[in-house]
Amino acid sequence: MKMKFVLATAAALMAAAPAMAELTFTSLSYRTGPYAANGIPFADGYADYFTLLNERDGGISGEKIDLVECETGYNTEKGVECYESTKGSGALVYQPLSTGITYQLIPKATADSIPVHSMGYGRTSAKNGKVFHNIFNYPTNYWDGASLAITHLADLNDGSLEGKKIALVYHNSAYGKEPIRTLEELGKKHGYELTLLPVDHPGQEQKSQWLQIRREKPDYVIMWGWGVMNPVAIQEAVNIRFPMENFIGVWWSASENDVRPAGAAANGYKAVTFHNFGMDYPLFEDLNKYVVEAGKAAGAGDQIGTALYDRGMYAAMLAAEAAKTAQEMHGTKTLTPAQMRDGMENLEITEAKMAALGLPGFGPEFKVSCENHGGNGFGAVAQWDAAKDEWNLITDYFQSDQEVIAPLIEEDSAAFAAENNITPGCN
């Protein structure tokens, strides 16, 4: 696969659209800037999976894939420029890898009838496909993540968090603020006290937050971080001797980059996740044969098997499976963005399908529908083993508290519909 790189400049915006590829996918990546250490492995995994399909299978159903990558630097304005400069390429779906960019693309992509897959991020209430027709966030969303963390902590306390103190250390952005309402509602149900501790971008200065944690001694800390904020927080926790097994992050606070800087002291740190880790899957044999050994790996080729590489690969796999679904639905190998949207809305991932793809047990089963663009809310808890330098699942996949989350999604999506004159319904 020949990857195209696009610079979102005025010149690029004014340039004529490239020739339409048969199956064009885009990657709004960030290989530069303060979040590059996180953006690079995801972008590599996303690219390498599509390269594998081209090299091994001749593409998707025999149609070659053209991946257009545009550098955003994790900057919302640049992300929007990338969208505008690439949407004319025939892009079938956008994966912004940024909650801020996703929020800005929701009205644009909807008007352009191009689907957006904000996998495990973005606006949580986009799960309601009756309102957000072109936005998908399967297999699991932020509010699910918050609930999964609370359920795990409750399980450690015989089902009760009554009287416990929980601190949320979060990136002071739209991303970091996403779980607050859910954690507040869950607090009413479980009886814990919630303390909110925002950390300003990029997150290198956290002394005051951790001094407050040392002073107030919460029973648990939940982290909603990204980039350099994560290893700084883990090191600060080590400095005040906060027990790692009581420190749990969302899936964007669970890469090797986050824990390795603290060495052995990071052992026991936890995170919720919607997929498994590592390379112990048949798919990686094919990746090695057709991509790595063939000299076609993206980037430096040094991220394979890391947590964020695996997530990028998983995102590409879900995109490819949605494209196959769309091809079957519409009886054509070439696709329009509108047809791709239909494939995404009818996507079903079963364990049998995952096994056939060479990823048995890698992620939860889920089924997408008009009413449900977000999956079934299943996730697991992973823990860092510093001695083995690896993440391991310490629970099975379990479901978030839908009794709390479903009404919140309905409420938030209804408010969005009212503000934007949208009449909810299925096409």
C-alpha positions as CSV (number, residue, x, y, z in Angstrom):
1,M,0.0,0.0,0.0
2,K,1.3,3.4,-0.9
3,M,0.4,5.8,1.9
4,K,-0.3,9.4,0.9
5,F,0.6,12.1,3.3
6,V,-1.4,15.4,3.2
7,L,-0.4,18.7,4.7
8,A,-3.5,20.7,5.7
9,T,-2.4,24.0,4.4
10,A,-4.2,26.7,2.4
11,A,-2.6,25.3,-0.7
12,A,-3.8,21.8,0.0
13,L,-7.3,23.0,0.7
14,M,-7.3,24.8,-2.7
15,A,-5.8,21.9,-4.6
16,A,-7.9,19.8,-6.9
17,A,-9.1,16.6,-5.3
18,P,-6.9,13.5,-6.1
19,A,-8.2,10.8,-8.4
20,M,-10.9,8.8,-6.6
21,A,-9.4,5.6,-5.2
22,E,-11.6,2.5,-5.1
23,L,-11.4,2.2,-1.3
24,T,-10.0,5.3,0.4
25,F,-9.4,5.4,4.1
26,T,-8.0,8.4,6.0
27,S,-5.8,8.6,9.1
28,L,-5.9,11.9,11.0
29,S,-2.6,11.2,12.7
30,Y,-0.3,13.1,15.0
31,R,3.3,12.0,14.6
32,T,4.5,15.4,15.9
33,G,3.8,17.6,18.9
34,P,3.3,16.9,22.6
35,Y,1.2,13.8,22.0
36,A,3.3,12.2,19.3
37,A,4.4,9.3,21.6
38,N,0.8,8.2,21.7
39,G,-0.2,9.1,18.2
40,I,2.6,7.3,16.4
41,P,1.8,3.7,17.6
42,F,-1.9,4.1,16.8
43,A,-1.2,5.5,13.4
44,D,1.3,2.7,12.7
45,G,-1.1,0.0,13.7
46,Y,-3.9,1.5,11.6
47,A,-1.7,1.7,8.5
48,D,-0.1,-1.7,8.9
49,Y,-3.4,-3.5,9.1
50,F,-4.5,-2.0,5.8
51,T,-1.1,-2.8,4.3
52,L,-1.6,-6.4,5.4
53,L,-4.9,-6.6,3.6
54,N,-3.4,-5.2,0.4
55,E,-0.4,-7.4,0.4
56,R,-2.1,-10.6,1.6
57,D,-5.6,-10.3,0.2
58,G,-5.4,-7.7,-2.6
59,G,-7.3,-5.3,-0.4
60,I,-10.9,-5.7,0.8
61,S,-12.8,-8.2,-1.3
62,G,-10.1,-7.7,-3.9
63,E,-10.4,-3.9,-4.0
64,K,-7.1,-2.2,-3.1
65,I,-7.0,0.2,-0.2
66,D,-5.6,3.7,-0.4
67,L,-4.7,5.2,3.0
68,V,-4.4,9.0,3.1
69,E,-2.7,10.2,6.3
70,C,-3.0,13.8,7.4
71,E,-0.9,15.3,10.3
72,T,-3.0,17.1,12.9
73,G,-0.5,17.5,15.8
74,Y,-3.5,16.7,18.0
75,N,-4.6,20.3,17.3
76,T,-8.3,20.7,16.7
77,E,-8.0,23.4,14.1
78,K,-5.5,21.4,12.1
79,G,-7.7,18.4,12.4
80,V,-10.6,20.2,10.8
81,E,-8.3,21.4,8.1
82,C,-7.2,17.8,7.5
83,Y,-10.8,16.8,7.2
84,E,-11.6,19.6,4.7
85,S,-8.5,18.8,2.6
86,T,-9.1,15.1,2.4
87,K,-12.9,14.6,2.3
88,G,-12.8,15.0,-1.5
89,S,-10.6,12.0,-1.9
90,G,-13.5,9.7,-1.5
91,A,-12.7,9.0,2.2
92,L,-15.0,6.3,3.5
93,V,-14.6,7.0,7.2
94,Y,-12.7,9.3,9.6
95,Q,-10.9,8.2,12.8
96,P,-9.9,11.5,14.4
97,L,-8.2,10.1,17.5
98,S,-9.1,13.3,19.3
99,T,-12.3,14.2,21.2
100,G,-11.8,17.9,20.4
101,I,-11.6,17.2,16.7
102,T,-14.5,14.8,16.8
103,Y,-16.8,17.4,18.4
104,Q,-15.9,19.8,15.5
105,L,-16.4,17.1,12.9
106,I,-19.9,15.9,14.1
107,P,-21.9,18.6,12.2
108,K,-19.5,18.7,9.2
109,A,-19.4,15.0,8.6
110,T,-23.1,14.7,9.1
111,A,-23.7,17.4,6.5
112,D,-21.3,15.7,4.1
113,S,-22.8,12.2,4.8
114,I,-19.4,10.8,5.8
115,P,-19.1,8.5,8.8
116,V,-16.8,9.2,11.7
117,H,-15.6,6.4,14.0
118,S,-14.5,7.8,17.3
119,M,-13.6,4.4,18.9
120,G,-13.7,4.7,22.6
121,Y,-13.6,8.5,22.6
122,G,-15.5,11.6,21.3
123,R,-19.0,12.5,22.3
124,T,-20.4,9.6,24.3
125,S,-24.1,10.3,23.5
126,A,-23.2,9.7,19.8
127,K,-24.1,6.1,20.7
128,N,-27.6,7.2,19.9
129,G,-27.7,6.6,16.2
130,K,-31.2,8.0,15.9
131,V,-29.7,11.4,16.6
132,F,-26.1,11.0,15.4
133,H,-26.7,9.3,12.1
134,N,-23.0,9.4,10.9
135,I,-21.1,9.1,14.2
136,F,-20.1,5.8,15.7
137,N,-18.2,5.1,18.9
138,Y,-18.3,1.3,19.2
139,P,-17.3,-1.0,20.9
140,T,-17.2,1.0,24.2
141,N,-17.5,4.6,25.2
142,Y,-16.2,6.9,27.9
143,W,-19.2,6.6,30.2
144,D,-18.9,2.8,29.9
145,G,-15.2,3.2,30.9
146,A,-16.1,5.2,34.0
147,S,-18.7,2.7,35.0
148,L,-16.3,-0.3,34.4
149,A,-13.8,1.3,36.7
150,I,-16.4,1.9,39.4
151,T,-17.8,-1.7,39.1
152,H,-14.2,-3.1,39.5
153,L,-13.6,-1.0,42.6
154,A,-16.9,-2.0,44.0
155,D,-16.1,-5.7,43.3
156,L,-12.9,-5.2,45.4
157,N,-15.1,-4.0,48.3
158,D,-17.7,-6.7,48.4
159,G,-20.0,-4.7,46.1
160,S,-20.1,-1.5,48.2
161,L,-18.2,1.8,47.9
162,E,-20.3,3.5,50.6
163,G,-18.1,6.1,52.4
164,K,-15.1,5.6,50.1
165,K,-13.3,8.6,48.6
166,I,-12.4,8.6,44.9
167,A,-10.3,11.3,43.1
168,L,-10.5,11.9,39.4
169,V,-7.3,13.2,37.9
170,Y,-8.3,14.4,34.4
171,H,-7.0,16.2,31.4
172,N,-8.6,19.7,31.5
173,S,-10.3,19.4,28.1
174,A,-13.4,18.1,26.5
175,Y,-11.8,14.7,26.7
176,G,-11.0,14.8,30.3
177,K,-14.4,16.2,31.3
178,E,-16.4,13.4,29.6
179,P,-16.7,11.0,32.6
180,I,-17.5,13.6,35.3
181,R,-21.3,13.5,35.0
182,T,-21.3,9.7,34.9
183,L,-19.0,9.4,37.9
184,E,-21.3,11.9,39.8
185,E,-24.4,9.8,39.0
186,L,-22.6,6.6,40.0
187,G,-21.5,8.3,43.2
188,K,-25.2,8.9,44.1
189,K,-25.8,5.2,43.6
190,H,-22.8,3.8,45.3
191,G,-22.3,6.4,48.0
192,Y,-18.7,7.4,47.4
193,E,-17.3,10.9,47.6
194,L,-15.8,12.3,44.3
195,T,-13.0,14.8,44.1
196,L,-12.2,16.4,40.8
197,L,-8.6,17.3,40.0
198,P,-8.1,18.9,36.6
199,V,-4.6,19.0,35.0
200,D,-3.9,21.6,32.3
201,H,-2.4,20.7,28.9
202,P,0.0,19.1,28.3
203,G,0.1,17.8,31.9
204,Q,3.7,18.1,33.0
205,E,2.9,20.1,36.2
206,Q,0.8,18.1,38.7
207,K,2.5,18.8,42.0
208,S,-0.5,20.6,43.6
209,Q,-3.0,17.8,42.5
210,W,-0.9,15.1,44.1
211,L,-0.2,17.1,47.2
212,Q,-3.9,17.3,47.6
213,I,-4.2,13.5,47.1
214,R,-1.5,13.0,49.7
215,R,-3.4,15.3,52.1
216,E,-6.9,14.0,51.6
217,K,-5.9,10.3,51.2
218,P,-8.6,9.1,48.7
219,D,-9.1,5.3,48.7
220,Y,-8.8,5.3,44.9
221,V,-7.6,7.5,42.0
222,I,-9.1,7.3,38.5
223,M,-7.1,8.9,35.7
224,W,-8.4,10.4,32.5
225,G,-5.1,11.4,30.9
226,W,-3.3,11.4,27.6
227,G,0.3,12.0,26.5
228,V,2.9,13.2,28.9
229,M,0.2,13.7,31.6
230,N,0.1,9.9,32.2
231,P,3.7,9.1,33.1
232,V,4.0,12.3,35.1
233,A,0.9,11.3,37.1
234,I,2.2,7.8,37.7
235,Q,5.5,9.1,38.9
236,E,3.8,11.6,41.2
237,A,1.8,8.7,42.6
238,V,5.0,6.8,43.2
239,N,6.5,9.9,44.9
240,I,3.7,10.1,47.5
241,R,3.6,6.3,47.8
242,F,0.1,6.0,46.6
243,P,-0.6,2.2,46.1
244,M,-0.6,1.4,42.4
245,E,-3.3,-1.3,42.7
246,N,-5.6,1.5,43.8
247,F,-4.8,3.7,40.8
248,I,-6.8,3.0,37.6
249,G,-6.8,4.8,34.3
250,V,-9.1,4.9,31.3
251,W,-7.8,3.0,28.2
252,W,-6.0,6.2,26.9
253,S,-4.0,6.1,30.1
254,A,-2.6,2.6,29.6
255,S,0.3,2.5,27.1
256,E,3.8,1.3,27.7
257,N,4.9,4.9,27.5
258,D,2.8,5.7,30.6
259,V,4.2,3.1,32.9
260,R,7.8,2.3,31.8
261,P,9.3,5.6,32.9
262,A,8.5,4.7,36.6
263,G,10.2,1.3,36.3
264,A,9.4,-1.3,38.9
265,A,7.4,1.2,40.9
266,A,4.6,1.3,38.3
267,N,3.9,-2.4,38.9
268,G,0.3,-3.1,39.7
269,Y,-1.1,0.0,38.0
270,K,-4.5,-0.7,36.4
271,A,-6.6,0.4,33.5
272,V,-10.0,-0.4,31.9
273,T,-9.8,-1.6,28.3
274,F,-11.9,-2.7,25.4
275,H,-9.4,-5.0,23.9
276,N,-6.5,-7.3,24.8
277,F,-2.8,-6.7,24.4
278,G,0.4,-8.2,23.0
279,M,1.3,-10.2,19.9
280,D,0.2,-13.7,20.9
281,Y,-2.3,-13.9,18.1
282,P,-2.2,-15.6,14.6
283,L,-2.7,-12.3,12.9
284,F,0.7,-11.1,14.0
285,E,2.3,-14.0,12.0
286,D,0.8,-12.6,8.9
287,L,1.7,-9.0,9.9
288,N,5.3,-10.1,10.3
289,K,5.4,-12.0,7.0
290,Y,3.6,-9.6,4.7
291,V,4.4,-6.2,6.3
292,V,7.4,-6.3,8.6
293,E,9.7,-8.7,6.7
294,A,8.6,-7.1,3.4
295,G,9.8,-3.8,4.6
296,K,6.4,-2.2,4.4
297,A,5.8,-1.4,8.1
298,A,4.6,2.2,8.9
299,G,6.9,4.6,10.7
300,A,10.0,3.1,12.2
301,G,8.3,-0.3,12.6
302,D,9.2,-0.4,16.3
303,Q,5.7,-0.1,17.8
304,I,4.3,-3.5,16.8
305,G,2.5,-5.2,19.7
306,T,2.3,-2.2,21.9
307,A,-1.0,-1.3,23.5
308,L,-1.7,1.7,21.2
309,Y,-0.4,-0.1,18.1
310,D,-2.8,-2.9,18.8
311,R,-5.6,-0.4,19.2
312,G,-4.9,1.2,15.9
313,M,-4.8,-2.2,14.2
314,Y,-8.1,-3.0,15.9
315,A,-9.7,0.2,14.6
316,A,-8.5,-0.6,11.1
317,M,-9.9,-4.1,11.4
318,L,-13.3,-2.8,12.4
319,A,-13.2,-0.4,9.5
320,A,-12.4,-3.2,7.1
321,E,-15.1,-5.4,8.5
322,A,-17.6,-2.6,8.1
323,A,-16.5,-2.1,4.5
324,K,-17.1,-5.8,3.9
325,T,-20.5,-5.5,5.4
326,A,-21.3,-2.5,3.2
327,Q,-20.1,-4.4,0.1
328,E,-22.4,-7.3,0.9
329,M,-25.4,-5.1,1.7
330,H,-25.1,-3.0,-1.5
331,G,-23.8,-5.7,-3.9
332,T,-20.7,-3.7,-4.9
333,K,-17.0,-3.8,-4.2
334,T,-16.5,-0.1,-4.6
335,L,-18.2,2.1,-1.9
336,T,-19.4,5.6,-1.3
337,P,-19.2,7.1,2.2
338,A,-23.0,6.7,2.6
339,Q,-22.7,3.0,1.8
340,M,-19.8,2.7,4.3
341,R,-22.1,4.3,6.9
342,D,-24.7,1.5,6.3
343,G,-22.0,-1.1,6.7
344,M,-20.9,0.4,10.0
345,E,-24.5,0.6,11.2
346,N,-25.0,-3.1,10.5
347,L,-21.6,-4.3,11.7
348,E,-21.6,-7.4,14.0
349,I,-18.5,-8.7,15.6
350,T,-18.6,-12.2,17.0
351,E,-16.0,-14.3,18.7
352,A,-16.1,-16.6,15.7
353,K,-15.4,-13.7,13.3
354,M,-12.5,-12.4,15.5
355,A,-11.0,-15.9,15.6
356,A,-11.3,-16.2,11.8
357,L,-9.4,-12.9,11.5
358,G,-6.6,-14.2,13.7
359,L,-7.6,-12.3,16.8
360,P,-9.4,-14.8,19.1
361,G,-10.4,-13.3,22.4
362,F,-9.0,-9.9,21.5
363,G,-12.2,-7.9,22.0
364,P,-15.8,-8.2,23.2
365,E,-18.6,-9.2,20.9
366,F,-21.0,-6.4,19.9
367,K,-23.6,-5.6,17.3
368,V,-24.3,-2.1,15.9
369,S,-27.8,-0.8,14.9
370,C,-29.6,2.4,14.2
371,E,-30.5,2.8,17.8
372,N,-27.0,1.7,19.0
373,H,-23.9,3.1,17.4
374,G,-21.8,2.4,20.5
375,G,-21.7,-1.3,21.2
376,N,-22.8,-3.1,24.3
377,G,-20.6,-1.5,27.0
378,F,-18.4,-4.4,27.6
379,G,-14.8,-4.0,28.8
380,A,-12.2,-5.5,31.1
381,V,-9.5,-4.4,33.6
382,A,-5.8,-4.7,32.7
383,Q,-2.9,-4.5,35.1
384,W,0.8,-3.7,34.4
385,D,3.3,-6.3,35.2
386,A,6.6,-4.4,35.4
387,A,8.7,-7.5,35.8
388,K,7.4,-9.0,32.5
389,D,7.0,-5.5,30.9
390,E,3.5,-6.3,29.8
391,W,-0.2,-5.6,30.3
392,N,-2.4,-8.5,31.3
393,L,-6.2,-8.7,31.6
394,I,-7.2,-9.5,35.2
395,T,-10.9,-9.8,34.6
396,D,-13.2,-11.2,31.9
397,Y,-15.1,-8.7,29.8
398,F,-18.1,-7.4,31.8
399,Q,-20.8,-4.9,31.1
400,S,-21.0,-1.3,32.3
401,D,-24.0,-0.1,34.4
402,Q,-26.6,0.5,31.7
403,E,-29.2,1.5,34.2
404,V,-27.2,4.6,34.9
405,I,-25.6,5.2,31.5
406,A,-28.6,4.6,29.1
407,P,-30.7,7.5,30.6
408,L,-27.7,9.8,30.5
409,I,-27.2,9.1,26.8
410,E,-30.9,9.6,26.1
411,E,-30.9,12.9,27.9
412,D,-27.7,14.3,26.3
413,S,-28.6,13.2,22.8
414,A,-32.1,14.6,23.1
415,A,-30.6,18.0,24.2
416,F,-28.3,17.9,21.1
417,A,-31.2,17.1,18.9
418,A,-33.2,20.0,20.2
419,E,-30.3,22.4,19.9
420,N,-29.7,21.4,16.3
421,N,-33.3,20.9,15.1
422,I,-32.8,17.2,14.6
423,T,-35.8,14.9,14.5
424,P,-34.6,11.6,15.9
425,G,-35.2,8.5,13.9
426,C,-33.8,5.8,11.7
427,N,-33.2,6.4,8.0
